[in-house]
Amino acid sequence: MKHTATCLWFSTDADNAVRFYSTVFPDLSVGDVSPGPDGSALVVEFTLRGQRFLALNGGPTYTLSPAVSIYVPCPDQAEVDRLWAALSDGGTELSCGWLTDAYGLTWQIVPEELPTLLTDPDPARAERARQAMMPMRKLDIAVIRDAAAQM
C-alpha cells in the first residue's frame, strides 16, 4: 500500500539532515535510501511521529523556506526546551516558536497547551495569551498561561 509523503528538497545534505533528526527524535525511523547516479543518497525515506517524509538531495535549484514547516506539539516545557536547543543549534531562531535548523528546514516547536490558550472562549484571555506569545522566539508556556490568566 502506498502512502502520501512530504518531500523535503535539500541541496546535498538530505542524508546528514535525517541522521541528525534521528538523534533529536528518538521515534524517527529511517526507511529506504535510494542511491543517485554517483552512489550517494538521492532520497532518504523517514517517518517522524507517524508522518512520512522523503529527504531529497535535489541540488541547488530550489531551497527550503519557512513557507513549509514541521509543526511539533510538545507535552511540556522541558520538551520545548530540549527540541529548541537541538534544532536551533547552527540554525536561526525565528518568532513565535519557529526556527530554521542548520539544514534549512523550518520547525514550529509548540507546547500542546498553546492552541487551547489561543482559542479560549473568553476573547480577552485568548488575546492576552496571543500578546504574550508574539514577542517570543522560543515559547514559554508558563508566561503565556500567566498572561492569559491576568485580569
Secondary structure, 3 states (H helix, E strand, C coil): CCCCCEEEEECCCHHHHHHHHHHHCCCCEEEEEEECCCCCEEEEEEEECCEEEEEEECCCCCCCCCCCEEEEEECCHHHHHHHHHHHHCCCEECCCCEEECCCCCEEEEEECCHHHHHCCCCHHHHHHHHHHHCCCCCCCHHHHHHHHHCC
